Amino acid sequence: MPHSEPTESTVFGRTGWRTASACGPNGGNCVEVNLAVPGRVGVRDSKRMTGDVLLNFDRSSWGRFLKQARAGTFDLG
């Protein structure tokens, strides 16, 4: 798949992105989450802050994802 130049999200824009404090100062392998758009949750790679939004969840789907992540559903070990 060809790579295009990063663009701002037309839905989420530049503001409202948050990274977990556990990511540390270098960004690491983290994601940023945007809750600024009513009813939607955007997720993007913290190393590509001007890149495309990777996932665009509705709030209920995001809540289910967080619940499963906290329960260890996605743990590799």
MMTF fields as JSON, N, C-alpha, C and O atoms, coordinates in Angstrom:
{
  "mmtfVersion": "1.0.0",
  "mmtfProducer": "UNKNOWN",
  "numBonds": 307,
  "numAtoms": 308,
  "numGroups": 77,
  "numChains": 1,
  "numModels": 1,
  "chainsPerModel": [1],
  "groupsPerChain": [77],
  "chainIdList": ["A"],
  "bondAtomList": [4, 2, 8, 6, 12, 10, 16, 14, 20, 18, 24, 22, 28, 26, 32, 30, 36, 34, 40, 38, 44, 42, 48, 46, 52, 50, 56, 54, 60, 58, 64, 62, 68, 66, 72, 70, 76, 74, 80, 78, 84, 82, 88, 86, 92, 90, 96, 94, 100, 98, 104, 102, 108, 106, 112, 110, 116, 114, 120, 118, 124, 122, 128, 126, 132, 130, 136, 134, 140, 138, 144, 142, 148, 146, 152, 150, 156, 154, 160, 158, 164, 162, 168, 166, 172, 170, 176, 174, 180, 178, 184, 182, 188, 186, 192, 190, 196, 194, 200, 198, 204, 202, 208, 206, 212, 210, 216, 214, 220, 218, 224, 222, 228, 226, 232, 230, 236, 234, 240, 238, 244, 242, 248, 246, 252, 250, 256, 254, 260, 258, 264, 262, 268, 266, 272, 270, 276, 274, 280, 278, 284, 282, 288, 286, 292, 290, 296, 294, 300, 298, 304, 302],
  "bondOrderList": [1, 1, 1, 1, 1, 1, 1, 1, 1, 1, 1, 1, 1, 1, 1, 1, 1, 1, 1, 1, 1, 1, 1, 1, 1, 1, 1, 1, 1, 1, 1, 1, 1, 1, 1, 1, 1, 1, 1, 1, 1, 1, 1, 1, 1, 1, 1, 1, 1, 1, 1, 1, 1, 1, 1, 1, 1, 1, 1, 1, 1, 1, 1, 1, 1, 1, 1, 1, 1, 1, 1, 1, 1, 1, 1, 1],
  "groupList": [{"groupName": "MET", "atomNameList": ["N", "CA", "C", "O"], "elementList": ["N", "C", "C", "O"], "formalChargeList": [0, 0, 0, 0], "bondAtomList": [1, 0, 2, 1, 3, 2], "bondOrderList": [1, 1, 2], "singleLetterCode": "M", "chemCompType": "L-PEPTIDE LINKING"}, {"groupName": "PRO", "atomNameList": ["N", "CA", "C", "O"], "elementList": ["N", "C", "C", "O"], "formalChargeList": [0, 0, 0, 0], "bondAtomList": [1, 0, 2, 1, 3, 2], "bondOrderList": [1, 1, 2], "singleLetterCode": "P", "chemCompType": "L-PEPTIDE LINKING"}, {"groupName": "HIS", "atomNameList": ["N", "CA", "C", "O"], "elementList": ["N", "C", "C", "O"], "formalChargeList": [0, 0, 0, 0], "bondAtomList": [1, 0, 2, 1, 3, 2], "bondOrderList": [1, 1, 2], "singleLetterCode": "H", "chemCompType": "L-PEPTIDE LINKING"}, {"groupName": "SER", "atomNameList": ["N", "CA", "C", "O"], "elementList": ["N", "C", "C", "O"], "formalChargeList": [0, 0, 0, 0], "bondAtomList": [1, 0, 2, 1, 3, 2], "bondOrderList": [1, 1, 2], "singleLetterCode": "S", "chemCompType": "L-PEPTIDE LINKING"}, {"groupName": "GLU", "atomNameList": ["N", "CA", "C", "O"], "elementList": ["N", "C", "C", "O"], "formalChargeList": [0, 0, 0, 0], "bondAtomList": [1, 0, 2, 1, 3, 2], "bondOrderList": [1, 1, 2], "singleLetterCode": "E", "chemCompType": "L-PEPTIDE LINKING"}, {"groupName": "THR", "atomNameList": ["N", "CA", "C", "O"], "elementList": ["N", "C", "C", "O"], "formalChargeList": [0, 0, 0, 0], "bondAtomList": [1, 0, 2, 1, 3, 2], "bondOrderList": [1, 1, 2], "singleLetterCode": "T", "chemCompType": "L-PEPTIDE LINKING"}, {"groupName": "VAL", "atomNameList": ["N", "CA", "C", "O"], "elementList": ["N", "C", "C", "O"], "formalChargeList": [0, 0, 0, 0], "bondAtomList": [1, 0, 2, 1, 3, 2], "bondOrderList": [1, 1, 2], "singleLetterCode": "V", "chemCompType": "L-PEPTIDE LINKING"}, {"groupName": "PHE", "atomNameList": ["N", "CA", "C", "O"], "elementList": ["N", "C", "C", "O"], "formalChargeList": [0, 0, 0, 0], "bondAtomList": [1, 0, 2, 1, 3, 2], "bondOrderList": [1, 1, 2], "singleLetterCode": "F", "chemCompType": "L-PEPTIDE LINKING"}, {"groupName": "GLY", "atomNameList": ["N", "CA", "C", "O"], "elementList": ["N", "C", "C", "O"], "formalChargeList": [0, 0, 0, 0], "bondAtomList": [1, 0, 2, 1, 3, 2], "bondOrderList": [1, 1, 2], "singleLetterCode": "G", "chemCompType": "PEPTIDE LINKING"}, {"groupName": "ARG", "atomNameList": ["N", "CA", "C", "O"], "elementList": ["N", "C", "C", "O"], "formalChargeList": [0, 0, 0, 0], "bondAtomList": [1, 0, 2, 1, 3, 2], "bondOrderList": [1, 1, 2], "singleLetterCode": "R", "chemCompType": "L-PEPTIDE LINKING"}, {"groupName": "TRP", "atomNameList": ["N", "CA", "C", "O"], "elementList": ["N", "C", "C", "O"], "formalChargeList": [0, 0, 0, 0], "bondAtomList": [1, 0, 2, 1, 3, 2], "bondOrderList": [1, 1, 2], "singleLetterCode": "W", "chemCompType": "L-PEPTIDE LINKING"}, {"groupName": "ALA", "atomNameList": ["N", "CA", "C", "O"], "elementList": ["N", "C", "C", "O"], "formalChargeList": [0, 0, 0, 0], "bondAtomList": [1, 0, 2, 1, 3, 2], "bondOrderList": [1, 1, 2], "singleLetterCode": "A", "chemCompType": "L-PEPTIDE LINKING"}, {"groupName": "CYS", "atomNameList": ["N", "CA", "C", "O"], "elementList": ["N", "C", "C", "O"], "formalChargeList": [0, 0, 0, 0], "bondAtomList": [1, 0, 2, 1, 3, 2], "bondOrderList": [1, 1, 2], "singleLetterCode": "C", "chemCompType": "L-PEPTIDE LINKING"}, {"groupName": "ASN", "atomNameList": ["N", "CA", "C", "O"], "elementList": ["N", "C", "C", "O"], "formalChargeList": [0, 0, 0, 0], "bondAtomList": [1, 0, 2, 1, 3, 2], "bondOrderList": [1, 1, 2], "singleLetterCode": "N", "chemCompType": "L-PEPTIDE LINKING"}, {"groupName": "LEU", "atomNameList": ["N", "CA", "C", "O"], "elementList": ["N", "C", "C", "O"], "formalChargeList": [0, 0, 0, 0], "bondAtomList": [1, 0, 2, 1, 3, 2], "bondOrderList": [1, 1, 2], "singleLetterCode": "L", "chemCompType": "L-PEPTIDE LINKING"}, {"groupName": "ASP", "atomNameList": ["N", "CA", "C", "O"], "elementList": ["N", "C", "C", "O"], "formalChargeList": [0, 0, 0, 0], "bondAtomList": [1, 0, 2, 1, 3, 2], "bondOrderList": [1, 1, 2], "singleLetterCode": "D", "chemCompType": "L-PEPTIDE LINKING"}, {"groupName": "LYS", "atomNameList": ["N", "CA", "C", "O"], "elementList": ["N", "C", "C", "O"], "formalChargeList": [0, 0, 0, 0], "bondAtomList": [1, 0, 2, 1, 3, 2], "bondOrderList": [1, 1, 2], "singleLetterCode": "K", "chemCompType": "L-PEPTIDE LINKING"}, {"groupName": "GLN", "atomNameList": ["N", "CA", "C", "O"], "elementList": ["N", "C", "C", "O"], "formalChargeList": [0, 0, 0, 0], "bondAtomList": [1, 0, 2, 1, 3, 2], "bondOrderList": [1, 1, 2], "singleLetterCode": "Q", "chemCompType": "L-PEPTIDE LINKING"}],
  "groupTypeList": [0, 1, 2, 3, 4, 1, 5, 4, 3, 5, 6, 7, 8, 9, 5, 8, 10, 9, 5, 11, 3, 11, 12, 8, 1, 13, 8, 8, 13, 12, 6, 4, 6, 13, 14, 11, 6, 1, 8, 9, 6, 8, 6, 9, 15, 3, 16, 9, 0, 5, 8, 15, 6, 14, 14, 13, 7, 15, 9, 3, 3, 10, 8, 9, 7, 14, 16, 17, 11, 9, 11, 8, 5, 7, 15, 14, 8],
  "groupIdList": [1, 2, 3, 4, 5, 6, 7, 8, 9, 10, 11, 12, 13, 14, 15, 16, 17, 18, 19, 20, 21, 22, 23, 24, 25, 26, 27, 28, 29, 30, 31, 32, 33, 34, 35, 36, 37, 38, 39, 40, 41, 42, 43, 44, 45, 46, 47, 48, 49, 50, 51, 52, 53, 54, 55, 56, 57, 58, 59, 60, 61, 62, 63, 64, 65, 66, 67, 68, 69, 70, 71, 72, 73, 74, 75, 76, 77],
  "secStructList": [7, 7, 7, 7, 7, 7, 7, 7, 7, 6, 6, 6, 7, 1, 1, 1, 3, 3, 3, 7, 4, 4, 4, 7, 6, 6, 7, 6, 6, 7, 3, 3, 3, 3, 7, 7, 1, 6, 6, 3, 3, 3, 3, 3, 3, 6, 6, 7, 6, 6, 1, 7, 7, 1, 3, 3, 3, 3, 2, 2, 2, 2, 2, 2, 2, 2, 2, 2, 2, 2, 6, 6, 6, 6, 7, 7, 7],
  "xCoordList": [0.848, 0.0, 0.893, 1.781, 0.706, 1.546, 1.34, 0.236, 2.41, 2.347, 2.135, 2.843, 1.185, 0.944, 1.467, 1.747, 1.595, 2.035, 1.019, -0.185, 1.494, 0.567, -0.314, 0.12, -1.531, -2.469, -3.165, -3.199, -3.712, -4.511, -5.809, -6.326, -6.316, -7.608, -8.69, -8.746, -9.541, -10.638, -11.697, -12.498, -11.708, -12.677, -12.113, -12.804, -10.857, -10.304, -9.37, -9.16, -8.805, -7.939, -6.671, -6.217, -6.101, -4.817, -4.949, -4.042, -6.041, -6.152, -6.908, -7.63, -6.731, -7.473, -6.795, -7.372, -5.581, -4.88, -4.171, -3.551, -4.266, -3.63, -2.862, -3.299, -1.726, -0.9, -0.812, -0.758, -0.797, -0.685, 0.641, 1.663, 0.63, 1.855, 2.9, 4.092, 2.486, 3.416, 4.27, 5.242, 3.929, 4.698, 6.075, 6.991, 6.239, 7.53, 7.761, 6.923, 8.915, 9.184, 9.475, 9.327, 9.882, 10.257, 9.116, 9.325, 7.938, 6.798, 6.708, 5.608, 7.839, 7.864, 6.914, 6.635, 6.431, 5.441, 4.071, 3.449, 3.613, 2.368, 1.359, 1.675, 0.169, -0.874, -1.376, -1.214, -1.98, -2.65, -4.149, -4.583, -4.918, -6.371, -6.975, -6.49, -8.026, -8.713, -10.185, -10.889, -10.632, -12.027, -12.787, -13.876, -12.218, -12.777, -14.019, -14.766, -14.248, -15.411, -16.541, -16.377, -17.67, -18.771, -19.149, -19.402, -19.181, -19.601, -18.54, -18.8, -17.331, -16.281, -14.988, -14.765, -14.141, -12.817, -11.831, -11.991, -10.815, -9.783, -8.533, -8.204, -7.83, -6.591, -5.547, -5.818, -4.341, -3.265, -1.928, -1.807, -0.935, 0.426, 1.085, 1.08, 1.652, 2.262, 3.514, 3.928, 4.115, 5.297, 4.928, 5.797, 3.665, 3.204, 2.055, 0.922, 2.37, 1.326, 0.575, -0.544, 1.149, 0.421, -0.108, -0.601, -0.002, -0.456, -1.939, -2.665, -2.356, -3.766, -4.204, -3.385, -5.491, -6.078, -6.173, -6.71, -5.648, -5.648, -7.029, -7.459, -7.712, -9.033, -9.96, -9.538, -11.213, -12.23, -13.391, -14.22, -13.432, -14.43, -15.636, -15.527, -16.789, -17.863, -17.568, -16.792, -18.177, -17.836, -18.105, -17.33, -19.167, -19.465, -18.443, -18.058, -17.999, -16.962, -15.653, -14.973, -15.294, -14.077, -14.163, -13.187, -15.312, -15.498, -15.323, -14.707, -15.863, -15.686, -14.223, -13.727, -13.526, -12.107, -11.308, -10.482, -11.544, -10.815, -11.083, -10.162, -12.327, -12.678, -11.927, -11.401, -11.876, -11.162, -9.661, -8.999, -9.116, -7.676, -7.311, -6.304, -8.112, -7.843, -7.969, -7.318, -8.796, -8.987, -7.884, -7.838, -6.995, -5.903, -6.214, -5.434, -7.335, -7.749, -6.69, -6.551, -5.949, -5.007, -3.551, -2.639, -3.332, -1.962, -1.324, -1.986, -0.065, 0.638, 1.258, 1.553, 1.454, 2.171, 1.36, 1.899],
  "yCoordList": [-1.174, 0.0, 1.236, 1.324, 2.19, 3.384, 4.245, 4.329, 4.885, 5.768, 7.197, 7.662, 7.884, 9.275, 10.181, 9.722, 11.444, 12.412, 12.461, 12.384, 12.588, 12.682, 13.91, 14.972, 13.75, 14.874, 14.953, 13.977, 16.106, 16.235, 15.474, 15.352, 14.976, 14.315, 15.346, 16.383, 15.069, 15.988, 15.932, 16.857, 14.857, 14.729, 15.297, 16.039, 14.955, 15.289, 16.491, 17.07, 16.887, 18.06, 17.903, 16.786, 19.02, 19.028, 18.973, 18.49, 19.45, 19.575, 18.41, 17.682, 18.248, 17.25, 15.9, 14.979, 15.753, 14.463, 14.315, 15.258, 13.101, 12.813, 11.498, 10.552, 11.462, 10.261, 9.83, 10.679, 8.539, 8.028, 8.463, 8.502, 8.786, 9.205, 8.09, 8.375, 6.835, 5.706, 5.652, 4.899, 6.431, 6.43, 7.04, 6.709, 7.91, 8.549, 9.701, 9.993, 10.351, 11.564, 11.339, 12.268, 10.138, 9.923, 9.41, 9.176, 9.228, 8.759, 7.253, 6.7, 6.581, 5.122, 4.504, 5.077, 3.343, 2.646, 2.889, 1.982, 4.103, 4.498, 4.989, 5.214, 5.142, 5.744, 6.997, 7.162, 7.862, 9.036, 8.853, 8.246, 9.387, 9.257, 10.655, 11.558, 10.824, 12.102, 11.891, 11.125, 12.582, 12.492, 13.795, 13.988, 14.69, 16.031, 16.081, 17.058, 15.049, 15.045, 14.27, 13.088, 14.905, 14.228, 12.904, 12.849, 11.841, 10.534, 9.731, 8.591, 10.295, 9.615, 9.571, 10.412, 8.586, 8.469, 8.184, 7.214, 9.027, 8.825, 8.257, 8.598, 7.385, 6.778, 6.919, 6.622, 7.379, 7.504, 7.139, 7.076, 6.901, 6.568, 7.819, 8.866, 7.724, 8.898, 9.374, 10.521, 8.516, 8.924, 9.661, 10.255, 9.631, 10.297, 11.234, 11.047, 12.238, 13.112, 13.891, 14.339, 14.061, 14.739, 13.73, 14.105, 12.46, 11.413, 11.151, 11.822, 10.184, 9.814, 9.18, 8.644, 9.248, 8.567, 7.085, 6.721, 6.236, 4.803, 4.192, 3.367, 4.601, 4.048, 5.158, 6.131, 5.007, 5.979, 5.196, 4.63, 5.175, 4.396, 5.248, 6.468, 4.603, 5.281, 5.056, 4.168, 5.849, 5.805, 4.438, 4.004, 3.758, 2.469, 1.411, 0.578, 1.433, 0.489, 0.746, -0.197, 2.018, 2.376, 1.876, 1.351, 2.035, 1.555, 0.043, -0.451, -0.69, -2.155, -2.53, -3.454, -1.822, -2.08, -1.854, -2.69, -0.735, -0.451, -1.511, -1.943, -1.928, -2.952, -4.254, -4.883, -4.658, -5.884, -5.735, -6.674, -4.575, -4.339, -4.413, -5.024, -3.804, -3.838, -5.244, -5.573, -6.075, -7.464, -8.391, -9.567, -7.861, -8.673, -9.462, -10.326, -9.175, -9.906, -9.88, -10.853, -8.798, -8.628, -8.874, -8.645, -9.337, -9.61, -10.715, -11.69, -10.564, -11.54, -12.673, -13.735, -12.46, -13.442, -14.473, -15.328],
  "zCoordList": [0.0, 0.0, 0.0, 0.848, -0.902, -0.948, 0.276, 0.815, 0.71, 1.872, 1.393, 0.5, 1.969, 1.604, 2.712, 3.82, 2.412, 3.412, 4.551, 4.307, 5.797, 6.927, 6.823, 6.376, 7.233, 7.22, 8.569, 9.318, 8.87, 10.083, 9.905, 8.795, 10.985, 10.941, 10.665, 11.326, 9.704, 9.424, 10.516, 10.649, 11.298, 12.388, 13.688, 14.386, 14.026, 15.336, 15.353, 16.419, 14.228, 14.191, 15.013, 15.258, 15.439, 16.153, 17.664, 18.342, 18.198, 19.655, 20.28, 19.599, 21.588, 22.346, 22.467, 23.044, 21.937, 21.999, 23.333, 23.826, 23.926, 25.211, 25.114, 24.459, 25.773, 25.832, 27.288, 28.177, 27.545, 28.91, 29.528, 28.843, 30.804, 31.485, 31.498, 31.618, 31.38, 31.376, 30.117, 30.067, 29.108, 27.86, 28.029, 27.276, 28.986, 29.206, 28.236, 27.383, 28.386, 27.612, 26.125, 25.331, 25.735, 24.333, 23.468, 22.277, 24.006, 23.22, 23.115, 23.091, 23.052, 23.039, 22.036, 20.983, 22.373, 21.55, 22.145, 22.698, 22.029, 22.669, 21.641, 20.472, 22.11, 21.298, 21.995, 23.204, 21.224, 21.757, 21.538, 20.559, 22.463, 22.417, 22.403, 23.084, 21.63, 21.552, 21.898, 21.24, 22.936, 23.389, 23.144, 23.685, 22.329, 22.156, 21.27, 21.314, 20.472, 19.579, 20.253, 20.557, 20.49, 21.179, 20.505, 19.302, 21.315, 20.832, 20.106, 19.722, 19.902, 19.152, 19.966, 20.837, 19.674, 20.277, 19.147, 18.406, 19.021, 18.008, 18.647, 19.783, 17.922, 18.407, 17.298, 16.134, 17.68, 16.695, 17.328, 18.551, 16.494, 16.912, 17.477, 16.829, 18.676, 19.305, 18.563, 18.731, 17.754, 16.993, 15.706, 15.068, 15.32, 14.097, 14.443, 13.999, 15.241, 15.765, 14.697, 14.945, 13.538, 12.469, 11.456, 10.392, 11.795, 10.892, 10.998, 11.731, 10.267, 10.236, 11.555, 12.302, 11.826, 12.97, 12.616, 11.57, 13.497, 13.229, 13.399, 12.593, 14.446, 14.746, 15.181, 15.807, 14.849, 15.201, 15.813, 15.101, 17.13, 17.869, 18.235, 18.354, 18.413, 19.129, 20.612, 20.964, 21.47, 22.904, 23.54, 24.392, 23.156, 23.783, 23.374, 24.194, 22.12, 21.673, 22.411, 22.814, 22.591, 23.319, 24.764, 25.3, 25.381, 26.754, 26.856, 27.801, 25.885, 25.885, 25.683, 26.327, 24.794, 24.57, 25.852, 26.219, 26.534, 27.777, 28.834, 29.527, 28.961, 29.947, 29.658, 30.576, 28.39, 28.022, 28.212, 28.656, 27.884, 28.069, 29.542, 29.9, 30.396, 31.842, 32.403, 33.394, 31.787, 32.243, 31.714, 32.075, 30.857, 30.346, 29.08, 28.679, 28.456, 27.259, 26.163, 25.421, 26.049, 24.957, 25.363, 24.569, 26.588, 27.051, 26.212, 25.857, 25.902, 25.08, 25.885, 25.336, 27.154, 27.973, 28.631, 29.333]
}
